[in-house]
Amino acid sequence: MKKLAIFGSIIVLLFVAIAVVTNLSQKQQVEGNPFGKETLDPTTIELLDDPNYQNVILPDELEDILAGEGEATVYFYASDCPYCKEATPRLVPIAEDLGIDLVQYNVKEFQQGWNDYNIESTPTIIHFENGEEVARLVGSHSDEGFTLFLEENVLD
């Protein structure tokens, strides 16, 4: 019976140690993150060093632009969305080649974006002018589809 208690205690201690190490590791990974949050979804943590996910816009920043009747082209994505993970590495270079500042809004981290901007699915690109939505593209598209949308609605 003593052996069973000792083994049980060792197993519990191992699980506690693993939990502590995991928690510390996640805290170190999210320090200084562009989202300004203390905790992030694990799928967002995976994208922190990805060069295709660096042009982050926070909800307050977007609200300020739109309230000031500014212009923005916003890529709404979810860090756990397989369609976004497929589209982003194609879309970001296209926007850069066209000279478009495509800001990225992570609806996984900022859930209010779903309702605030009537996002039904990701990926979604919305172009705003004078603080109002003027064009929207929903879903993953071919490179030509992304290029056409950006040329017709952002560069016009």
C-alpha positions in Angstrom: 0.0 0.0 0.0 2.9 2.3 0.8 4.4 1.7 -2.7 1.1 2.6 -4.3 1.0 5.9 -2.4 4.6 6.7 -3.3 4.0 6.0 -7.0 0.8 7.9 -7.0 2.5 10.9 -5.4 5.3 10.8 -8.0 2.8 10.7 -10.8 0.9 13.7 -9.4 4.2 15.6 -8.9 5.2 14.9 -12.5 1.9 16.3 -13.8 2.2 19.4 -11.6 5.8 19.9 -12.9 4.6 19.5 -16.5 1.8 22.0 -16.0 4.2 24.6 -14.4 6.7 24.2 -17.2 4.1 24.5 -19.9 2.6 27.6 -18.2 6.0 29.3 -17.9 6.8 28.5 -21.5 3.5 30.0 -22.8 4.0 33.1 -20.7 7.5 33.6 -22.2 6.2 33.1 -25.7 3.5 35.7 -25.3 5.6 38.4 -23.7 5.6 41.5 -25.8 3.2 40.0 -28.3 1.6 42.4 -30.9 -1.9 41.6 -29.5 -1.2 43.3 -26.2 -2.8 40.3 -24.3 -1.4 38.3 -21.4 -2.7 35.0 -22.7 -3.1 33.9 -26.3 -4.7 30.9 -28.0 -2.1 28.2 -28.7 -2.8 28.5 -32.4 -2.0 32.2 -32.3 1.2 31.5 -30.4 2.3 29.2 -33.3 2.0 32.2 -35.7 3.8 34.8 -33.7 7.1 34.4 -35.6 5.5 33.7 -39.0 6.4 36.6 -41.3 3.0 36.5 -43.0 1.2 37.4 -39.7 3.1 40.5 -38.6 0.9 43.4 -39.7 -1.5 43.1 -36.8 -4.2 45.7 -36.1 -5.9 45.9 -32.8 -9.7 46.5 -32.4 -9.2 50.0 -30.9 -6.8 51.0 -33.7 -9.3 49.9 -36.4 -12.1 51.6 -34.6 -10.1 54.8 -34.4 -9.3 54.7 -38.1 -13.0 54.1 -39.0 -14.3 56.8 -36.6 -11.9 59.3 -38.2 -13.4 58.3 -41.6 -10.1 56.8 -42.6 -9.2 54.1 -45.1 -8.1 50.6 -44.3 -7.9 47.2 -46.0 -8.4 44.6 -43.3 -7.7 40.9 -43.5 -9.9 39.2 -40.9 -8.5 35.7 -40.1 -8.7 33.2 -37.3 -5.4 31.6 -36.2 -7.0 28.2 -36.2 -8.6 28.5 -39.6 -7.2 26.1 -42.2 -8.4 28.2 -45.1 -6.6 31.2 -43.7 -3.4 29.2 -43.2 -3.6 28.3 -46.9 -4.5 31.7 -48.2 -2.3 34.0 -46.1 1.1 33.0 -47.6 -0.3 33.8 -51.0 -2.3 36.9 -50.1 0.3 38.8 -48.1 2.9 38.9 -50.9 0.3 39.9 -53.4 -0.8 42.9 -51.2 2.9 43.8 -50.7 3.6 43.6 -54.4 0.7 45.9 -55.1 1.8 48.3 -52.4 -1.3 47.8 -50.2 -1.1 48.0 -46.5 -3.2 44.9 -45.6 -3.7 45.0 -41.9 -4.6 41.7 -40.1 -7.3 41.3 -37.5 -7.3 38.0 -35.6 -10.9 37.2 -34.7 -9.7 34.2 -32.7 -8.1 36.7 -30.2 -10.7 39.4 -30.6 -14.0 37.7 -30.8 -16.0 41.0 -31.0 -14.7 41.3 -34.6 -17.2 38.7 -35.7 -20.2 40.9 -34.7 -18.6 44.3 -35.1 -17.8 43.7 -38.8 -20.4 41.0 -39.7 -17.8 38.4 -40.3 -19.5 35.1 -41.2 -16.4 33.1 -42.1 -12.7 33.5 -42.5 -10.7 34.5 -44.4 -12.5 37.8 -45.1 -11.0 41.0 -46.6 -12.9 44.2 -46.1 -11.8 47.5 -47.7 -13.0 50.7 -45.9 -13.0 54.2 -47.3 -14.2 57.3 -45.3 -14.8 54.9 -42.4 -17.3 52.8 -44.3 -17.1 49.4 -45.9 -17.0 49.6 -49.7 -15.9 46.1 -50.7 -15.7 42.6 -49.2 -14.2 39.3 -50.3 -15.1 36.2 -48.4 -13.2 32.9 -48.5 -10.0 31.7 -50.0 -9.5 32.5 -53.6 -6.9 31.9 -56.3 -4.0 34.3 -56.6 -5.8 35.9 -59.5 -9.0 36.3 -57.5 -7.1 38.1 -54.7 -5.2 40.3 -57.1 -8.4 41.2 -59.0 -10.2 42.1 -55.8 -7.4 44.3 -54.5 -6.8 46.0 -57.9 -10.5 46.8 -58.5 -11.4 47.8 -54.9 -8.3 49.2 -53.3 -6.2 50.6 -56.1 -9.0 52.1 -58.1 
